Amino acid sequence: MRSILASLVLLSVSALSAAADTPPLPKGWRFPLAKELSDEKMRNDSPAKFATAIADSNGDGVPDQAFLLKSTKFSGEGLLVWLSNGPGKFRWIVLDTIDWGPKYPNVPLSRGIDIIKPGVLEYICIVKENADDCEPEGEGEGRPKMTLRRPALFHFKFESAGSAFYWDTDARRFILIAVSD
């Protein structure tokens, strides 16, 4: 039984890293286990279980890797990006975390990630400082639109709300865009 469980864990990790070399994870984070990815049936629609995504987010010609990881320090998960930062240089960026608290120590991965291809994106608002700053723009005249010149990272709750993280070249950081509510 242990060998079967070990095989499932190895399969989930290999599926997460199949498209590229897996970077060393930052302290306090681990890959989700197979059982933490099996709760949501829609995950079967993605070879990576909607737990990893690869695209050149910042436009430097080097693929960046995004991962949904489980915390080893608290009961929760995080969206982390292994972002290229010049030739052969990378850094970790934590884009989002969810802390379920001590009452819920074994929550499966609750979110998914995917890539939004460059093109026109309809959105609700661009988040300034925090989610409370998200005032809908363009009410009465349809949703506002923006043109993505590079891929964006779609972070979503299955069959619910989703956001996009898009690299702002001028600010040299990801901006959060509410896409659906």
Protein Blocks (a to p, Z undefined) as FASTA:
>chain_A
ZZmmmmmmmmmmmmmmmmpccddddehiacddfklmmmpmklmmpfnlopaccddfkono
pacdddddddfkbgcddddddddebehiacdddfbdcdebjmlmmbccfbdcddddeddd
ddfbdcfkbmmlmccehihiapaddddfbdcdddddehiacddddddfklopacdddfbZ
Z
